[in-house]
Every structure is written in C-alpha cells, then in structure tokens.
C-alpha cells in the first residue's frame, strides 16, 4: 500500500499532531515501512501456528506475599525532601 502526503496529513490531523516538511516526509517513510512489515507477515503461511500470548514459556516466579508492619508517620516523613511537621513541602503547581 502506498502512503500519500494527504494520508499523512489526515492522520496528523486526527492525532492532533503538527507535521510540517521533513517531519511529514519522515512519517510517510515510517508508515510505508510499517505497512511493508505487515504485508510481509500477511504473505507468510501461518497455518497451524498458535497465537503467541507470552514471549517466553517461563512462568512468573513470585515471592511469597508476607505482610509487614506499615511505616510509621515519622519514618515516612524522613523519606521526603522537605517536611514540615505533618506534611511534605512541595513546590506550588497551581497558580491563584
């Protein structure tokens, strides 16, 4: 499938991206490569191939979930960069 500049601009508009000049051409080349990979996969004979769910056949080895006592207030306050009695001090992010 051939990707046109109009296709790229339409996708950019739908994605709310601003693609101009070289960026639009680079995107056009990338999309052409992606569609080429998909076309190559479509040409393969995949009869009898089971869909891959996981990348390996290993099972997750999980540690035993053992409850531990929670952090005390004083221990938690030690982890913050700036503490003021009962609260963490952080930079203001909302302007009035």
PALUM-238349 format. One record per atom (N, C-alpha, C, O): chain; residue number from 1; residue in three letters; atom name; x, y, z. Coordinates in nm, 3 decimals. Example, Ala and Ser with C-alpha at 12.3 -4.5 7.8 and 13.67 -1.06 7.14 Angstrom:
+----+-----+-----+----+---------+---------+---------+
| ch |   i |  aa | at |       X |       Y |       Z |
+----+-----+-----+----+---------+---------+---------+
|  A |   1 | ALA |  N |   1.319 |  -0.569 |   0.780 |
|  A |   1 | ALA | CA |   1.230 |  -0.450 |   0.780 |
|  A |   1 | ALA |  C |   1.320 |  -0.330 |   0.780 |
|  A |   1 | ALA |  O |   1.424 |  -0.332 |   0.846 |
|  A |   2 | SER |  N |   1.285 |  -0.225 |   0.708 |
|  A |   2 | SER | CA |   1.367 |  -0.106 |   0.714 |
|  A |   2 | SER |  C |   1.290 |   0.003 |   0.787 |
|  A |   2 | SER |  O |   1.341 |   0.114 |   0.804 |
+----+-----+-----+----+---------+---------+---------+
This chain:
+----+-----+-----+----+---------+---------+---------+
| ch |   i |  aa | at |       X |       Y |       Z |
+----+-----+-----+----+---------+---------+---------+
|  A |   1 | UNK |  N |   0.084 |  -0.118 |   0.000 |
|  A |   1 | UNK | CA |   0.000 |   0.000 |   0.000 |
|  A |   1 | UNK |  C |   0.089 |   0.124 |   0.000 |
|  A |   1 | UNK |  O |   0.186 |   0.131 |   0.074 |
|  A |   2 | UNK |  N |   0.055 |   0.217 |  -0.081 |
|  A |   2 | UNK | CA |   0.130 |   0.341 |  -0.093 |
|  A |   2 | UNK |  C |   0.068 |   0.448 |  -0.004 |
|  A |   2 | UNK |  O |  -0.053 |   0.470 |  -0.007 |
|  A |   3 | UNK |  N |   0.151 |   0.512 |   0.075 |
|  A |   3 | UNK | CA |   0.106 |   0.620 |   0.164 |
|  A |   3 | UNK |  C |   0.129 |   0.753 |   0.093 |
|  A |   3 | UNK |  O |   0.240 |   0.780 |   0.045 |
|  A |   4 | UNK |  N |   0.027 |   0.834 |   0.086 |
|  A |   4 | UNK | CA |   0.041 |   0.965 |   0.023 |
|  A |   4 | UNK |  C |   0.061 |   1.073 |   0.130 |
|  A |   4 | UNK |  O |   0.039 |   1.050 |   0.248 |
|  A |   5 | UNK |  N |   0.104 |   1.187 |   0.085 |
|  A |   5 | UNK | CA |   0.122 |   1.301 |   0.177 |
|  A |   5 | UNK |  C |  -0.012 |   1.340 |   0.237 |
|  A |   5 | UNK |  O |  -0.017 |   1.382 |   0.353 |
|  A |   6 | UNK |  N |  -0.118 |   1.327 |   0.161 |
|  A |   6 | UNK | CA |  -0.251 |   1.360 |   0.212 |
|  A |   6 | UNK |  C |  -0.291 |   1.264 |   0.325 |
|  A |   6 | UNK |  O |  -0.353 |   1.305 |   0.423 |
|  A |   7 | UNK |  N |  -0.254 |   1.135 |   0.310 |
|  A |   7 | UNK | CA |  -0.282 |   1.038 |   0.416 |
|  A |   7 | UNK |  C |  -0.210 |   1.076 |   0.545 |
|  A |   7 | UNK |  O |  -0.267 |   1.068 |   0.654 |
|  A |   8 | UNK |  N |  -0.086 |   1.115 |   0.530 |
|  A |   8 | UNK | CA |  -0.007 |   1.154 |   0.647 |
|  A |   8 | UNK |  C |  -0.069 |   1.277 |   0.714 |
|  A |   8 | UNK |  O |  -0.080 |   1.282 |   0.836 |
|  A |   9 | UNK |  N |  -0.110 |   1.374 |   0.635 |
|  A |   9 | UNK | CA |  -0.169 |   1.495 |   0.691 |
|  A |   9 | UNK |  C |  -0.303 |   1.465 |   0.759 |
|  A |   9 | UNK |  O |  -0.336 |   1.524 |   0.862 |
|  A |  10 | UNK |  N |  -0.382 |   1.373 |   0.700 |
|  A |  10 | UNK | CA |  -0.509 |   1.335 |   0.761 |
|  A |  10 | UNK |  C |  -0.484 |   1.266 |   0.895 |
|  A |  10 | UNK |  O |  -0.552 |   1.296 |   0.993 |
|  A |  11 | UNK |  N |  -0.388 |   1.172 |   0.900 |
|  A |  11 | UNK | CA |  -0.353 |   1.105 |   1.026 |
|  A |  11 | UNK |  C |  -0.300 |   1.205 |   1.128 |
|  A |  11 | UNK |  O |  -0.332 |   1.196 |   1.247 |
|  A |  12 | UNK |  N |  -0.221 |   1.299 |   1.083 |
|  A |  12 | UNK | CA |  -0.167 |   1.402 |   1.174 |
|  A |  12 | UNK |  C |  -0.281 |   1.485 |   1.232 |
|  A |  12 | UNK |  O |  -0.281 |   1.516 |   1.351 |
|  A |  13 | UNK |  N |  -0.378 |   1.519 |   1.149 |
|  A |  13 | UNK | CA |  -0.492 |   1.597 |   1.197 |
|  A |  13 | UNK |  C |  -0.572 |   1.517 |   1.300 |
|  A |  13 | UNK |  O |  -0.609 |   1.569 |   1.405 |
|  A |  14 | UNK |  N |  -0.599 |   1.390 |   1.269 |
|  A |  14 | UNK | CA |  -0.674 |   1.306 |   1.362 |
|  A |  14 | UNK |  C |  -0.600 |   1.284 |   1.493 |
|  A |  14 | UNK |  O |  -0.661 |   1.269 |   1.599 |
|  A |  15 | UNK |  N |  -0.467 |   1.283 |   1.486 |
|  A |  15 | UNK | CA |  -0.384 |   1.264 |   1.605 |
|  A |  15 | UNK |  C |  -0.351 |   1.395 |   1.675 |
|  A |  15 | UNK |  O |  -0.286 |   1.396 |   1.780 |
|  A |  16 | UNK |  N |  -0.397 |   1.503 |   1.617 |
|  A |  16 | UNK | CA |  -0.370 |   1.637 |   1.669 |
|  A |  16 | UNK |  C |  -0.219 |   1.664 |   1.675 |
|  A |  16 | UNK |  O |  -0.167 |   1.718 |   1.773 |
|  A |  17 | UNK |  N |  -0.151 |   1.625 |   1.567 |
|  A |  17 | UNK | CA |  -0.007 |   1.650 |   1.552 |
|  A |  17 | UNK |  C |   0.015 |   1.755 |   1.445 |
|  A |  17 | UNK |  O |  -0.064 |   1.767 |   1.351 |
|  A |  18 | UNK |  N |   0.120 |   1.830 |   1.459 |
|  A |  18 | UNK | CA |   0.157 |   1.926 |   1.357 |
|  A |  18 | UNK |  C |   0.281 |   1.874 |   1.287 |
|  A |  18 | UNK |  O |   0.392 |   1.880 |   1.341 |
|  A |  19 | UNK |  N |   0.264 |   1.822 |   1.166 |
|  A |  19 | UNK | CA |   0.375 |   1.768 |   1.088 |
|  A |  19 | UNK |  C |   0.397 |   1.859 |   0.968 |
|  A |  19 | UNK |  O |   0.309 |   1.876 |   0.885 |
|  A |  20 | UNK |  N |   0.514 |   1.913 |   0.961 |
|  A |  20 | UNK | CA |   0.549 |   2.003 |   0.851 |
|  A |  20 | UNK |  C |   0.675 |   1.953 |   0.782 |
|  A |  20 | UNK |  O |   0.765 |   1.901 |   0.849 |
|  A |  21 | UNK |  N |   0.684 |   1.968 |   0.654 |
|  A |  21 | UNK | CA |   0.805 |   1.944 |   0.576 |
|  A |  21 | UNK |  C |   0.872 |   1.810 |   0.600 |
|  A |  21 | UNK |  O |   0.817 |   1.704 |   0.569 |
|  A |  22 | UNK |  N |   0.994 |   1.817 |   0.658 |
|  A |  22 | UNK | CA |   1.076 |   1.698 |   0.679 |
|  A |  22 | UNK |  C |   1.011 |   1.598 |   0.772 |
|  A |  22 | UNK |  O |   1.024 |   1.477 |   0.753 |
|  A |  23 | UNK |  N |   0.940 |   1.647 |   0.874 |
|  A |  23 | UNK | CA |   0.875 |   1.556 |   0.968 |
|  A |  23 | UNK |  C |   0.764 |   1.477 |   0.900 |
|  A |  23 | UNK |  O |   0.745 |   1.359 |   0.928 |
|  A |  24 | UNK |  N |   0.691 |   1.541 |   0.812 |
|  A |  24 | UNK | CA |   0.584 |   1.472 |   0.739 |
|  A |  24 | UNK |  C |   0.644 |   1.367 |   0.646 |
|  A |  24 | UNK |  O |   0.589 |   1.257 |   0.634 |
|  A |  25 | UNK |  N |   0.754 |   1.399 |   0.580 |
|  A |  25 | UNK | CA |   0.820 |   1.303 |   0.492 |
|  A |  25 | UNK |  C |   0.875 |   1.185 |   0.571 |
|  A |  25 | UNK |  O |   0.867 |   1.070 |   0.526 |
|  A |  26 | UNK |  N |   0.933 |   1.213 |   0.688 |
|  A |  26 | UNK | CA |   0.985 |   1.105 |   0.773 |
|  A |  26 | UNK |  C |   0.872 |   1.015 |   0.819 |
|  A |  26 | UNK |  O |   0.887 |   0.893 |   0.823 |
|  A |  27 | UNK |  N |   0.759 |   1.073 |   0.854 |
|  A |  27 | UNK | CA |   0.643 |   0.995 |   0.897 |
|  A |  27 | UNK |  C |   0.591 |   0.910 |   0.782 |
|  A |  27 | UNK |  O |   0.551 |   0.795 |   0.802 |
|  A |  28 | UNK |  N |   0.592 |   0.966 |   0.663 |
|  A |  28 | UNK | CA |   0.547 |   0.893 |   0.544 |
|  A |  28 | UNK |  C |   0.636 |   0.771 |   0.520 |
|  A |  28 | UNK |  O |   0.586 |   0.663 |   0.490 |
|  A |  29 | UNK |  N |   0.767 |   0.789 |   0.534 |
|  A |  29 | UNK | CA |   0.861 |   0.676 |   0.517 |
|  A |  29 | UNK |  C |   0.839 |   0.571 |   0.625 |
|  A |  29 | UNK |  O |   0.839 |   0.451 |   0.596 |
|  A |  30 | UNK |  N |   0.819 |   0.614 |   0.751 |
|  A |  30 | UNK | CA |   0.797 |   0.520 |   0.861 |
|  A |  30 | UNK |  C |   0.669 |   0.440 |   0.840 |
|  A |  30 | UNK |  O |   0.667 |   0.319 |   0.859 |
|  A |  31 | UNK |  N |   0.562 |   0.508 |   0.802 |
|  A |  31 | UNK | CA |   0.435 |   0.438 |   0.779 |
|  A |  31 | UNK |  C |   0.446 |   0.339 |   0.663 |
|  A |  31 | UNK |  O |   0.387 |   0.231 |   0.668 |
|  A |  32 | UNK |  N |   0.521 |   0.376 |   0.560 |
|  A |  32 | UNK | CA |   0.541 |   0.285 |   0.448 |
|  A |  32 | UNK |  C |   0.616 |   0.160 |   0.493 |
|  A |  32 | UNK |  O |   0.582 |   0.049 |   0.452 |
|  A |  33 | UNK |  N |   0.718 |   0.177 |   0.578 |
|  A |  33 | UNK | CA |   0.792 |   0.062 |   0.632 |
|  A |  33 | UNK |  C |   0.701 |  -0.027 |   0.716 |
|  A |  33 | UNK |  O |   0.704 |  -0.150 |   0.703 |
|  A |  34 | UNK |  N |   0.621 |   0.034 |   0.801 |
|  A |  34 | UNK | CA |   0.531 |  -0.043 |   0.888 |
|  A |  34 | UNK |  C |   0.434 |  -0.125 |   0.804 |
|  A |  34 | UNK |  O |   0.414 |  -0.244 |   0.830 |
|  A |  35 | UNK |  N |   0.375 |  -0.064 |   0.704 |
|  A |  35 | UNK | CA |   0.281 |  -0.136 |   0.618 |
|  A |  35 | UNK |  C |   0.353 |  -0.245 |   0.538 |
|  A |  35 | UNK |  O |   0.293 |  -0.348 |   0.506 |
|  A |  36 | UNK |  N |   0.479 |  -0.221 |   0.504 |
|  A |  36 | UNK | CA |   0.558 |  -0.325 |   0.437 |
|  A |  36 | UNK |  C |   0.580 |  -0.446 |   0.527 |
|  A |  36 | UNK |  O |   0.572 |  -0.559 |   0.480 |
|  A |  37 | UNK |  N |   0.608 |  -0.422 |   0.655 |
|  A |  37 | UNK | CA |   0.625 |  -0.532 |   0.750 |
|  A |  37 | UNK |  C |   0.495 |  -0.611 |   0.764 |
|  A |  37 | UNK |  O |   0.497 |  -0.734 |   0.768 |
|  A |  38 | UNK |  N |   0.383 |  -0.541 |   0.772 |
|  A |  38 | UNK | CA |   0.254 |  -0.608 |   0.785 |
|  A |  38 | UNK |  C |   0.225 |  -0.690 |   0.660 |
|  A |  38 | UNK |  O |   0.174 |  -0.802 |   0.670 |
|  A |  39 | UNK |  N |   0.256 |  -0.637 |   0.544 |
|  A |  39 | UNK | CA |   0.233 |  -0.710 |   0.418 |
|  A |  39 | UNK |  C |   0.321 |  -0.835 |   0.414 |
|  A |  39 | UNK |  O |   0.276 |  -0.940 |   0.366 |
|  A |  40 | UNK |  N |   0.445 |  -0.826 |   0.463 |
|  A |  40 | UNK | CA |   0.534 |  -0.942 |   0.465 |
|  A |  40 | UNK |  C |   0.478 |  -1.051 |   0.557 |
|  A |  40 | UNK |  O |   0.487 |  -1.169 |   0.524 |
|  A |  41 | UNK |  N |   0.421 |  -1.013 |   0.668 |
|  A |  41 | UNK | CA |   0.361 |  -1.109 |   0.761 |
|  A |  41 | UNK |  C |   0.238 |  -1.173 |   0.698 |
|  A |  41 | UNK |  O |   0.216 |  -1.293 |   0.713 |
|  A |  42 | UNK |  N |   0.160 |  -1.094 |   0.627 |
|  A |  42 | UNK | CA |   0.040 |  -1.148 |   0.562 |
|  A |  42 | UNK |  C |   0.075 |  -1.252 |   0.456 |
|  A |  42 | UNK |  O |  -0.006 |  -1.340 |   0.429 |
|  A |  43 | UNK |  N |   0.193 |  -1.244 |   0.394 |
|  A |  43 | UNK | CA |   0.234 |  -1.339 |   0.291 |
|  A |  43 | UNK |  C |   0.282 |  -1.471 |   0.349 |
|  A |  43 | UNK |  O |   0.293 |  -1.570 |   0.276 |
|  A |  44 | UNK |  N |   0.312 |  -1.476 |   0.479 |
|  A |  44 | UNK | CA |   0.363 |  -1.599 |   0.542 |
|  A |  44 | UNK |  C |   0.253 |  -1.703 |   0.556 |
|  A |  44 | UNK |  O |   0.136 |  -1.670 |   0.574 |
|  A |  45 | UNK |  N |   0.292 |  -1.829 |   0.547 |
|  A |  45 | UNK | CA |   0.200 |  -1.939 |   0.571 |
|  A |  45 | UNK |  C |   0.199 |  -1.967 |   0.720 |
|  A |  45 | UNK |  O |   0.294 |  -2.026 |   0.773 |
|  A |  46 | UNK |  N |   0.096 |  -1.926 |   0.788 |
|  A |  46 | UNK | CA |   0.088 |  -1.940 |   0.933 |
|  A |  46 | UNK |  C |  -0.013 |  -2.047 |   0.974 |
|  A |  46 | UNK |  O |  -0.063 |  -2.047 |   1.086 |
|  A |  47 | UNK |  N |  -0.041 |  -2.138 |   0.883 |
|  A |  47 | UNK | CA |  -0.134 |  -2.246 |   0.912 |
|  A |  47 | UNK |  C |  -0.077 |  -2.333 |   1.024 |
|  A |  47 | UNK |  O |   0.036 |  -2.382 |   1.014 |
|  A |  48 | UNK |  N |  -0.154 |  -2.353 |   1.129 |
|  A |  48 | UNK | CA |  -0.112 |  -2.439 |   1.239 |
|  A |  48 | UNK |  C |  -0.025 |  -2.369 |   1.343 |
|  A |  48 | UNK |  O |   0.017 |  -2.433 |   1.441 |
|  A |  49 | UNK |  N |   0.004 |  -2.242 |   1.325 |
|  A |  49 | UNK | CA |   0.084 |  -2.168 |   1.423 |
|  A |  49 | UNK |  C |  -0.010 |  -2.110 |   1.527 |
|  A |  49 | UNK |  O |  -0.102 |  -2.035 |   1.496 |
|  A |  50 | UNK |  N |   0.015 |  -2.146 |   1.651 |
|  A |  50 | UNK | CA |  -0.068 |  -2.096 |   1.760 |
|  A |  50 | UNK |  C |  -0.034 |  -1.950 |   1.789 |
|  A |  50 | UNK |  O |   0.082 |  -1.910 |   1.779 |
|  A |  51 | UNK |  N |  -0.133 |  -1.871 |   1.823 |
|  A |  51 | UNK | CA |  -0.106 |  -1.731 |   1.859 |
|  A |  51 | UNK |  C |  -0.015 |  -1.724 |   1.983 |
|  A |  51 | UNK |  O |  -0.027 |  -1.804 |   2.075 |
|  A |  52 | UNK |  N |   0.075 |  -1.629 |   1.981 |
|  A |  52 | UNK | CA |   0.169 |  -1.612 |   2.091 |
|  A |  52 | UNK |  C |   0.107 |  -1.520 |   2.196 |
|  A |  52 | UNK |  O |   0.068 |  -1.407 |   2.166 |
|  A |  53 | UNK |  N |   0.098 |  -1.571 |   2.317 |
|  A |  53 | UNK | CA |   0.043 |  -1.492 |   2.426 |
|  A |  53 | UNK |  C |   0.156 |  -1.429 |   2.506 |
|  A |  53 | UNK |  O |   0.151 |  -1.311 |   2.541 |
|  A |  54 | UNK |  N |   0.259 |  -1.508 |   2.535 |
|  A |  54 | UNK | CA |   0.374 |  -1.460 |   2.611 |
|  A |  54 | UNK |  C |   0.500 |  -1.478 |   2.528 |
|  A |  54 | UNK |  O |   0.506 |  -1.566 |   2.442 |
|  A |  55 | UNK |  N |   0.599 |  -1.397 |   2.553 |
|  A |  55 | UNK | CA |   0.724 |  -1.403 |   2.476 |
|  A |  55 | UNK |  C |   0.810 |  -1.523 |   2.515 |
|  A |  55 | UNK |  O |   0.894 |  -1.566 |   2.436 |
|  A |  56 | UNK |  N |   0.791 |  -1.579 |   2.634 |
|  A |  56 | UNK | CA |   0.868 |  -1.695 |   2.677 |
|  A |  56 | UNK |  C |   0.772 |  -1.799 |   2.732 |
|  A |  56 | UNK |  O |   0.654 |  -1.773 |   2.755 |
|  A |  57 | UNK |  N |   0.825 |  -1.919 |   2.753 |
|  A |  57 | UNK | CA |   0.743 |  -2.023 |   2.812 |
|  A |  57 | UNK |  C |   0.762 |  -2.032 |   2.963 |
|  A |  57 | UNK |  O |   0.708 |  -2.122 |   3.027 |
|  A |  58 | UNK |  N |   0.838 |  -1.941 |   3.019 |
|  A |  58 | UNK | CA |   0.860 |  -1.938 |   3.163 |
|  A |  58 | UNK |  C |   0.736 |  -1.888 |   3.235 |
|  A |  58 | UNK |  O |   0.660 |  -1.806 |   3.184 |
|  A |  59 | UNK |  N |   0.717 |  -1.940 |   3.354 |
|  A |  59 | UNK | CA |   0.608 |  -1.891 |   3.437 |
|  A |  59 | UNK |  C |   0.665 |  -1.789 |   3.534 |
|  A |  59 | UNK |  O |   0.782 |  -1.795 |   3.569 |
|  A |  60 | UNK |  N |   0.581 |  -1.697 |   3.577 |
|  A |  60 | UNK | CA |   0.626 |  -1.599 |   3.675 |
|  A |  60 | UNK |  C |   0.664 |  -1.669 |   3.805 |
|  A |  60 | UNK |  O |   0.592 |  -1.754 |   3.856 |
|  A |  61 | UNK |  N |   0.778 |  -1.630 |   3.856 |
|  A |  61 | UNK | CA |   0.821 |  -1.681 |   3.985 |
|  A |  61 | UNK |  C |   0.801 |  -1.566 |   4.082 |
|  A |  61 | UNK |  O |   0.877 |  -1.469 |   4.083 |
|  A |  62 | UNK |  N |   0.698 |  -1.579 |   4.163 |
|  A |  62 | UNK | CA |   0.663 |  -1.471 |   4.254 |
|  A |  62 | UNK |  C |   0.707 |  -1.506 |   4.396 |
|  A |  62 | UNK |  O |   0.704 |  -1.622 |   4.436 |
|  A |  63 | UNK |  N |   0.746 |  -1.405 |   4.470 |
|  A |  63 | UNK | CA |   0.782 |  -1.428 |   4.609 |
|  A |  63 | UNK |  C |   0.655 |  -1.444 |   4.692 |
|  A |  63 | UNK |  O |   0.547 |  -1.402 |   4.651 |
|  A |  64 | UNK |  N |   0.669 |  -1.503 |   4.804 |
|  A |  64 | UNK | CA |   0.557 |  -1.518 |   4.895 |
|  A |  64 | UNK |  C |   0.516 |  -1.380 |   4.946 |
|  A |  64 | UNK |  O |   0.602 |  -1.299 |   4.984 |
|  A |  65 | UNK |  N |   0.390 |  -1.354 |   4.946 |
|  A |  65 | UNK | CA |   0.340 |  -1.226 |   4.994 |
|  A |  65 | UNK |  C |   0.329 |  -1.232 |   5.146 |
|  A |  65 | UNK |  O |   0.237 |  -1.292 |   5.201 |
|  A |  66 | UNK |  N |   0.425 |  -1.167 |   5.212 |
|  A |  66 | UNK | CA |   0.427 |  -1.170 |   5.358 |
|  A |  66 | UNK |  C |   0.395 |  -1.030 |   5.410 |
|  A |  66 | UNK |  O |   0.460 |  -0.934 |   5.370 |
|  A |  67 | UNK |  N |   0.296 |  -1.018 |   5.496 |
|  A |  67 | UNK | CA |   0.262 |  -0.886 |   5.549 |
|  A |  67 | UNK |  C |   0.373 |  -0.833 |   5.639 |
|  A |  67 | UNK |  O |   0.436 |  -0.908 |   5.713 |
|  A |  68 | UNK |  N |   0.394 |  -0.704 |   5.631 |
|  A |  68 | UNK | CA |   0.494 |  -0.636 |   5.715 |
|  A |  68 | UNK |  C |   0.424 |  -0.519 |   5.781 |
|  A |  68 | UNK |  O |   0.323 |  -0.469 |   5.731 |
|  A |  69 | UNK |  N |   0.478 |  -0.475 |   5.894 |
|  A |  69 | UNK | CA |   0.416 |  -0.359 |   5.958 |
|  A |  69 | UNK |  C |   0.432 |  -0.234 |   5.871 |
|  A |  69 | UNK |  O |   0.535 |  -0.218 |   5.806 |
|  A |  70 | UNK |  N |   0.333 |  -0.147 |   5.870 |
|  A |  70 | UNK | CA |   0.342 |  -0.026 |   5.786 |
|  A |  70 | UNK |  C |   0.444 |   0.072 |   5.842 |
|  A |  70 | UNK |  O |   0.487 |   0.062 |   5.957 |
|  A |  71 | UNK |  N |   0.483 |   0.166 |   5.757 |
|  A |  71 | UNK | CA |   0.573 |   0.273 |   5.801 |
|  A |  71 | UNK |  C |   0.502 |   0.360 |   5.904 |
|  A |  71 | UNK |  O |   0.383 |   0.387 |   5.894 |
|  A |  72 | UNK |  N |   0.578 |   0.402 |   6.001 |
|  A |  72 | UNK | CA |   0.521 |   0.499 |   6.094 |
|  A |  72 | UNK |  C |   0.522 |   0.635 |   6.028 |
|  A |  72 | UNK |  O |   0.588 |   0.656 |   5.926 |
|  A |  73 | UNK |  N |   0.449 |   0.728 |   6.085 |
|  A |  73 | UNK | CA |   0.444 |   0.864 |   6.030 |
|  A |  73 | UNK |  C |   0.585 |   0.925 |   6.026 |
|  A |  73 | UNK |  O |   0.623 |   0.988 |   5.927 |
|  A |  74 | UNK |  N |   0.662 |   0.907 |   6.133 |
|  A |  74 | UNK | CA |   0.796 |   0.965 |   6.140 |
|  A |  74 | UNK |  C |   0.888 |   0.903 |   6.035 |
|  A |  74 | UNK |  O |   0.968 |   0.974 |   5.975 |
|  A |  75 | UNK |  N |   0.877 |   0.771 |   6.011 |
|  A |  75 | UNK | CA |   0.960 |   0.707 |   5.910 |
|  A |  75 | UNK |  C |   0.925 |   0.757 |   5.770 |
|  A |  75 | UNK |  O |   1.013 |   0.778 |   5.687 |
|  A |  76 | UNK |  N |   0.797 |   0.775 |   5.744 |
|  A |  76 | UNK | CA |   0.754 |   0.824 |   5.614 |
|  A |  76 | UNK |  C |   0.802 |   0.967 |   5.591 |
|  A |  76 | UNK |  O |   0.843 |   1.002 |   5.480 |
|  A |  77 | UNK |  N |   0.798 |   1.050 |   5.693 |
|  A |  77 | UNK | CA |   0.840 |   1.189 |   5.680 |
|  A |  77 | UNK |  C |   0.990 |   1.199 |   5.654 |
|  A |  77 | UNK |  O |   1.035 |   1.297 |   5.594 |
|  A |  78 | UNK |  N |   1.067 |   1.103 |   5.698 |
|  A |  78 | UNK | CA |   1.212 |   1.104 |   5.675 |
|  A |  78 | UNK |  C |   1.243 |   1.083 |   5.526 |
|  A |  78 | UNK |  O |   1.351 |   1.122 |   5.481 |
|  A |  79 | UNK |  N |   1.153 |   1.023 |   5.451 |
|  A |  79 | UNK | CA |   1.178 |   0.995 |   5.310 |
|  A |  79 | UNK |  C |   1.156 |   1.116 |   5.220 |
|  A |  79 | UNK |  O |   1.199 |   1.115 |   5.104 |
|  A |  80 | UNK |  N |   1.091 |   1.217 |   5.269 |
|  A |  80 | UNK | CA |   1.060 |   1.334 |   5.187 |
|  A |  80 | UNK |  C |   1.175 |   1.434 |   5.185 |
|  A |  80 | UNK |  O |   1.250 |   1.443 |   5.281 |
|  A |  81 | UNK |  N |   1.188 |   1.509 |   5.074 |
|  A |  81 | UNK | CA |   1.296 |   1.609 |   5.065 |
|  A |  81 | UNK |  C |   1.273 |   1.728 |   5.158 |
|  A |  81 | UNK |  O |   1.369 |   1.786 |   5.208 |
|  A |  82 | UNK |  N |   1.149 |   1.764 |   5.181 |
|  A |  82 | UNK | CA |   1.120 |   1.875 |   5.270 |
|  A |  82 | UNK |  C |   0.996 |   1.843 |   5.350 |
|  A |  82 | UNK |  O |   0.888 |   1.828 |   5.294 |
|  A |  83 | UNK |  N |   1.011 |   1.834 |   5.478 |
|  A |  83 | UNK | CA |   0.897 |   1.801 |   5.563 |
|  A |  83 | UNK |  C |   0.870 |   1.916 |   5.658 |
|  A |  83 | UNK |  O |   0.962 |   1.980 |   5.709 |
|  A |  84 | UNK |  N |   0.742 |   1.942 |   5.680 |
|  A |  84 | UNK | CA |   0.701 |   2.047 |   5.771 |
|  A |  84 | UNK |  C |   0.600 |   1.987 |   5.867 |
|  A |  84 | UNK |  O |   0.482 |   1.976 |   5.835 |
|  A |  85 | UNK |  N |   0.644 |   1.947 |   5.982 |
|  A |  85 | UNK | CA |   0.566 |   1.881 |   6.086 |
|  A |  85 | UNK |  C |   0.490 |   1.760 |   6.030 |
|  A |  85 | UNK |  O |   0.546 |   1.650 |   6.027 |
|  A |  86 | UNK |  N |   0.366 |   1.776 |   5.986 |
|  A |  86 | UNK | CA |   0.286 |   1.662 |   5.943 |
|  A |  86 | UNK |  C |   0.277 |   1.645 |   5.791 |
|  A |  86 | UNK |  O |   0.213 |   1.551 |   5.744 |
|  A |  87 | UNK |  N |   0.338 |   1.736 |   5.714 |
|  A |  87 | UNK | CA |   0.317 |   1.734 |   5.569 |
|  A |  87 | UNK |  C |   0.450 |   1.744 |   5.495 |
|  A |  87 | UNK |  O |   0.550 |   1.789 |   5.550 |
|  A |  88 | UNK |  N |   0.449 |   1.699 |   5.369 |
|  A |  88 | UNK | CA |   0.564 |   1.718 |   5.280 |
|  A |  88 | UNK |  C |   0.553 |   1.856 |   5.217 |
|  A |  88 | UNK |  O |   0.444 |   1.899 |   5.179 |
|  A |  89 | UNK |  N |   0.665 |   1.926 |   5.206 |
|  A |  89 | UNK | CA |   0.668 |   2.054 |   5.136 |
|  A |  89 | UNK |  C |   0.701 |   2.027 |   4.990 |
|  A |  89 | UNK |  O |   0.801 |   1.962 |   4.959 |
|  A |  90 | UNK |  N |   0.616 |   2.077 |   4.900 |
|  A |  90 | UNK | CA |   0.639 |   2.061 |   4.757 |
|  A |  90 | UNK |  C |   0.621 |   2.196 |   4.690 |
|  A |  90 | UNK |  O |   0.554 |   2.284 |   4.744 |
|  A |  91 | UNK |  N |   0.681 |   2.214 |   4.571 |
|  A |  91 | UNK | CA |   0.663 |   2.341 |   4.501 |
|  A |  91 | UNK |  C |   0.517 |   2.361 |   4.459 |
|  A |  91 | UNK |  O |   0.447 |   2.265 |   4.431 |
|  A |  92 | UNK |  N |   0.474 |   2.484 |   4.456 |
|  A |  92 | UNK | CA |   0.339 |   2.519 |   4.414 |
|  A |  92 | UNK |  C |   0.325 |   2.488 |   4.265 |
|  A |  92 | UNK |  O |   0.411 |   2.525 |   4.185 |
|  A |  93 | UNK |  N |   0.216 |   2.421 |   4.229 |
|  A |  93 | UNK | CA |   0.191 |   2.390 |   4.088 |
|  A |  93 | UNK |  C |   0.066 |   2.457 |   4.035 |
|  A |  93 | UNK |  O |   0.046 |   2.463 |   3.914 |
|  A |  94 | UNK |  N |  -0.018 |   2.506 |   4.123 |
|  A |  94 | UNK | CA |  -0.141 |   2.572 |   4.082 |
|  A |  94 | UNK |  C |  -0.131 |   2.719 |   4.118 |
|  A |  94 | UNK |  O |  -0.108 |   2.755 |   4.233 |
|  A |  95 | UNK |  N |  -0.147 |   2.803 |   4.018 |
|  A |  95 | UNK | CA |  -0.143 |   2.947 |   4.042 |
|  A |  95 | UNK |  C |  -0.281 |   2.996 |   4.079 |
|  A |  95 | UNK |  O |  -0.382 |   2.944 |   4.031 |
|  A |  96 | UNK |  N |  -0.287 |   3.096 |   4.165 |
|  A |  96 | UNK | CA |  -0.415 |   3.153 |   4.204 |
|  A |  96 | UNK |  C |  -0.461 |   3.255 |   4.105 |
|  A |  96 | UNK |  O |  -0.568 |   3.314 |   4.122 |
+----+-----+-----+----+---------+---------+---------+
